[in-house]
Amino acid sequence: MMNLYLSAAEYDYHTLLKVAEMAGLAGIIGFHEAGDGYLVTFPQGGKCSGSDR
């Protein structure tokens, strides 16, 4: 699994969900509150590869 931390000062939760939906990643990646931001988790493996898009 790969993790990415995004600052809540720059992005709000609903914007992150909308961007994930527009990118076709809704339900594949997860957003979790983490301190002053959000932790984004991506599945490991080929399920979410760029070649699928």
NUBATI-935603 format. One record per residue: residue number from 1; x, y, z of N, C-alpha, C in turn; residue in three letters. Coordinates in Angstrom, 3 decimals. Example, Ala and Ser with C-alpha at 12.3 -4.5 7.8 and 13.67 -1.06 7.14 Angstrom:
! NUBATI-935603
<r i="1" n_px="13.190" n_py="-5.690" n_pz="7.800" ca_px="12.300" ca_py="-4.500" ca_pz="7.800" c_px="13.200" c_py="-3.300" c_pz="7.800" aa="Ala"/>
<r i="2" n_px="12.850" n_py="-2.250" n_pz="7.080" ca_px="13.670" ca_py="-1.060" ca_pz="7.140" c_px="12.900" c_py="0.030" c_pz="7.870" aa="Ser"/>
//
This chain:
! NUBATI-935603
<r i="1" n_px="0.837" n_py="-1.165" n_pz="0.000" ca_px="0.000" ca_py="0.000" ca_pz="0.000" c_px="0.893" c_py="1.243" c_pz="0.000" aa="Met"/>
<r i="2" n_px="0.495" n_py="2.257" n_pz="-0.738" ca_px="1.229" ca_py="3.520" ca_pz="-0.767" c_px="0.392" c_py="4.580" c_pz="-0.070" aa="Met"/>
<r i="3" n_px="1.017" n_py="5.447" n_pz="0.705" ca_px="0.326" ca_py="6.519" ca_pz="1.416" c_px="0.793" c_py="7.878" c_pz="0.928" aa="Asn"/>
<r i="4" n_px="-0.125" n_py="8.837" n_pz="0.925" ca_px="0.168" ca_py="10.210" ca_pz="0.534" c_px="-0.520" c_py="11.113" c_pz="1.533" aa="Leu"/>
<r i="5" n_px="0.197" n_py="12.101" n_pz="2.063" ca_px="-0.385" ca_py="13.030" ca_pz="3.031" c_px="-0.681" c_py="14.351" c_pz="2.338" aa="Tyr"/>
<r i="6" n_px="-1.921" n_py="14.854" n_pz="2.473" ca_px="-2.322" ca_py="16.145" ca_pz="1.914" c_px="-2.725" c_py="17.075" c_pz="3.042" aa="Leu"/>
<r i="7" n_px="-2.304" n_py="18.324" n_pz="2.972" ca_px="-2.627" ca_py="19.310" ca_pz="3.989" c_px="-4.078" c_py="19.756" c_pz="3.882" aa="Ser"/>
<r i="8" n_px="-4.771" n_py="19.795" n_pz="5.025" ca_px="-6.156" ca_py="20.272" ca_pz="5.042" c_px="-6.219" c_py="21.770" c_pz="4.795" aa="Ala"/>
<r i="9" n_px="-5.105" n_py="22.475" n_pz="4.950" ca_px="-5.074" ca_py="23.915" ca_pz="4.678" c_px="-5.205" c_py="24.190" c_pz="3.177" aa="Ala"/>
<r i="10" n_px="-4.843" n_py="23.213" n_pz="2.346" ca_px="-4.891" ca_py="23.392" ca_pz="0.898" c_px="-6.068" c_py="22.674" c_pz="0.253" aa="Glu"/>
<r i="11" n_px="-6.552" n_py="21.597" n_pz="0.845" ca_px="-7.614" ca_py="20.783" ca_pz="0.250" c_px="-8.651" c_py="20.434" c_pz="1.304" aa="Tyr"/>
<r i="12" n_px="-9.931" n_py="20.474" n_pz="0.932" ca_px="-10.935" ca_py="19.996" ca_pz="1.873" c_px="-11.393" c_py="18.598" c_pz="1.452" aa="Asp"/>
<r i="13" n_px="-12.011" n_py="17.906" n_pz="2.364" ca_px="-12.382" ca_py="16.505" ca_pz="2.165" c_px="-13.295" c_py="16.317" c_pz="0.953" aa="Tyr"/>
<r i="14" n_px="-14.294" n_py="17.170" n_pz="0.802" ca_px="-15.250" ca_py="17.018" ca_pz="-0.297" c_px="-14.599" c_py="17.255" c_pz="-1.657" aa="His"/>
<r i="15" n_px="-13.635" n_py="18.157" n_pz="-1.717" ca_px="-12.898" ca_py="18.381" ca_pz="-2.962" c_px="-12.086" c_py="17.150" c_pz="-3.325" aa="Thr"/>
<r i="16" n_px="-11.439" n_py="16.543" n_pz="-2.337" ca_px="-10.665" ca_py="15.326" ca_pz="-2.591" c_px="-11.556" c_py="14.206" c_pz="-3.115" aa="Leu"/>
<r i="17" n_px="-12.739" n_py="14.047" n_pz="-2.531" ca_px="-13.658" ca_py="13.015" ca_pz="-2.997" c_px="-14.109" c_py="13.281" c_pz="-4.429" aa="Leu"/>
<r i="18" n_px="-14.402" n_py="14.531" n_pz="-4.759" ca_px="-14.849" ca_py="14.880" ca_pz="-6.101" c_px="-13.749" c_py="14.636" c_pz="-7.130" aa="Lys"/>
<r i="19" n_px="-12.519" n_py="15.010" n_pz="-6.811" ca_px="-11.391" ca_py="14.786" ca_pz="-7.721" c_px="-11.182" c_py="13.282" c_pz="-7.933" aa="Val"/>
<r i="20" n_px="-11.271" n_py="12.494" n_pz="-6.863" ca_px="-11.129" ca_py="11.044" ca_pz="-6.982" c_px="-12.225" c_py="10.478" c_pz="-7.879" aa="Ala"/>
<r i="21" n_px="-13.445" n_py="10.974" n_pz="-7.728" ca_px="-14.557" ca_py="10.512" ca_pz="-8.556" c_px="-14.322" c_py="10.868" c_pz="-10.025" aa="Glu"/>
<r i="22" n_px="-13.887" n_py="12.086" n_pz="-10.295" ca_px="-13.638" ca_py="12.519" ca_pz="-11.671" c_px="-12.499" c_py="11.730" c_pz="-12.309" aa="Met"/>
<r i="23" n_px="-11.549" n_py="11.293" n_pz="-11.498" ca_px="-10.405" ca_py="10.526" ca_pz="-12.007" c_px="-10.712" c_py="9.028" c_pz="-12.116" aa="Ala"/>
<r i="24" n_px="-11.919" n_py="8.628" n_pz="-11.724" ca_px="-12.269" ca_py="7.217" ca_pz="-11.780" c_px="-11.687" c_py="6.401" c_pz="-10.644" aa="Gly"/>
<r i="25" n_px="-11.324" n_py="7.055" n_pz="-9.549" ca_px="-10.685" ca_py="6.358" ca_pz="-8.430" c_px="-11.588" c_py="6.232" c_pz="-7.205" aa="Leu"/>
<r i="26" n_px="-12.837" n_py="6.675" n_pz="-7.305" ca_px="-13.760" ca_py="6.579" ca_pz="-6.170" c_px="-13.931" c_py="5.110" c_pz="-5.802" aa="Ala"/>
<r i="27" n_px="-13.781" n_py="4.790" n_pz="-4.539" ca_px="-13.896" ca_py="3.420" ca_pz="-4.079" c_px="-12.605" c_py="2.623" c_pz="-4.182" aa="Gly"/>
<r i="28" n_px="-11.617" n_py="3.165" n_pz="-4.884" ca_px="-10.328" ca_py="2.484" ca_pz="-5.016" c_px="-9.335" c_py="3.059" c_pz="-4.014" aa="Ile"/>
<r i="29" n_px="-9.288" n_py="4.385" n_pz="-3.930" ca_px="-8.405" ca_py="5.023" ca_pz="-2.959" c_px="-9.226" c_py="5.430" c_pz="-1.743" aa="Ile"/>
<r i="30" n_px="-8.568" n_py="5.586" n_pz="-0.617" ca_px="-9.256" ca_py="5.969" ca_pz="0.611" c_px="-8.666" c_py="7.224" c_pz="1.209" aa="Gly"/>
<r i="31" n_px="-9.516" n_py="8.049" n_pz="1.827" ca_px="-9.090" ca_py="9.269" ca_pz="2.505" c_px="-9.368" c_py="9.118" c_pz="3.985" aa="Phe"/>
<r i="32" n_px="-8.381" n_py="9.457" n_pz="4.813" ca_px="-8.506" ca_py="9.318" ca_pz="6.256" c_px="-7.963" c_py="10.585" c_pz="6.908" aa="His"/>
<r i="33" n_px="-8.708" n_py="11.130" n_pz="7.882" ca_px="-8.217" ca_py="12.306" ca_pz="8.596" c_px="-6.957" c_py="11.938" c_pz="9.363" aa="Glu"/>
<r i="34" n_px="-5.964" n_py="12.836" n_pz="9.299" ca_px="-4.685" ca_py="12.600" ca_pz="9.969" c_px="-4.126" c_py="13.935" c_pz="10.435" aa="Ala"/>
<r i="35" n_px="-4.343" n_py="14.252" n_pz="11.677" ca_px="-3.833" ca_py="15.516" ca_pz="12.206" c_px="-4.462" c_py="16.698" c_pz="11.504" aa="Gly"/>
<r i="36" n_px="-3.636" n_py="17.523" n_pz="10.881" ca_px="-4.111" ca_py="18.709" ca_pz="10.178" c_px="-4.281" c_py="18.457" c_pz="8.686" aa="Asp"/>
<r i="37" n_px="-4.500" n_py="17.224" n_pz="8.305" ca_px="-4.635" ca_py="16.924" ca_pz="6.886" c_px="-5.320" c_py="15.594" c_pz="6.662" aa="Gly"/>
<r i="38" n_px="-5.064" n_py="15.025" n_pz="5.506" ca_px="-5.676" ca_py="13.760" ca_pz="5.120" c_px="-4.609" c_py="12.802" c_pz="4.626" aa="Tyr"/>
<r i="39" n_px="-4.762" n_py="11.561" n_pz="4.985" ca_px="-3.891" ca_py="10.508" ca_pz="4.498" c_px="-4.650" c_py="9.798" c_pz="3.385" aa="Leu"/>
<r i="40" n_px="-4.047" n_py="9.736" n_pz="2.206" ca_px="-4.660" ca_py="9.081" ca_pz="1.056" c_px="-3.975" c_py="7.732" c_pz="0.889" aa="Val"/>
<r i="41" n_px="-4.745" n_py="6.665" n_pz="0.836" ca_px="-4.173" ca_py="5.336" ca_pz="0.671" c_px="-4.532" c_py="4.776" c_pz="-0.704" aa="Thr"/>
<r i="42" n_px="-3.552" n_py="4.176" n_pz="-1.334" ca_px="-3.696" ca_py="3.563" ca_pz="-2.644" c_px="-3.436" c_py="2.071" c_pz="-2.512" aa="Phe"/>
<r i="43" n_px="-4.190" n_py="1.240" n_pz="-3.217" ca_px="-3.898" ca_py="-0.192" ca_pz="-3.165" c_px="-2.582" c_py="-0.501" c_pz="-3.841" aa="Pro"/>
<r i="44" n_px="-1.910" n_py="-1.528" n_pz="-3.379" ca_px="-0.638" ca_py="-1.929" ca_pz="-3.999" c_px="-0.940" c_py="-2.952" c_pz="-5.074" aa="Gln"/>
<r i="45" n_px="-0.227" n_py="-2.872" n_pz="-6.162" ca_px="-0.414" ca_py="-3.827" ca_pz="-7.241" c_px="-0.923" c_py="-3.150" c_pz="-8.499" aa="Gly"/>
<r i="46" n_px="-1.284" n_py="-3.953" n_pz="-9.484" ca_px="-1.678" ca_py="-3.447" ca_pz="-10.795" c_px="-3.114" c_py="-3.013" c_pz="-10.911" aa="Gly"/>
<r i="47" n_px="-3.918" n_py="-3.122" n_pz="-9.846" ca_px="-5.333" ca_py="-2.800" ca_pz="-9.932" c_px="-5.574" c_py="-1.353" c_pz="-10.325" aa="Lys"/>
<r i="48" n_px="-4.666" n_py="-0.459" n_pz="-9.999" ca_px="-4.864" ca_py="0.966" ca_pz="-10.216" c_px="-3.728" c_py="1.536" c_pz="-11.075" aa="Cys"/>
<r i="49" n_px="-3.375" n_py="0.854" n_pz="-12.132" ca_px="-2.248" ca_py="1.309" ca_pz="-12.941" c_px="-2.692" c_py="2.307" c_pz="-13.996" aa="Ser"/>
<r i="50" n_px="-1.788" n_py="3.140" n_pz="-14.431" ca_px="-2.080" ca_py="4.123" ca_pz="-15.449" c_px="-2.468" c_py="3.511" c_pz="-16.778" aa="Gly"/>
<r i="51" n_px="-2.052" n_py="2.280" n_pz="-17.053" ca_px="-2.392" ca_py="1.642" ca_pz="-18.319" c_px="-3.858" c_py="1.268" c_pz="-18.410" aa="Ser"/>
<r i="52" n_px="-4.563" n_py="1.285" n_pz="-17.259" ca_px="-5.990" ca_py="0.965" ca_pz="-17.256" c_px="-6.839" c_py="2.163" c_pz="-17.632" aa="Asp"/>
<r i="53" n_px="-6.267" n_py="3.318" n_pz="-17.713" ca_px="-7.032" ca_py="4.552" ca_pz="-17.948" c_px="-6.977" c_py="4.953" c_pz="-19.382" aa="Arg"/>
//
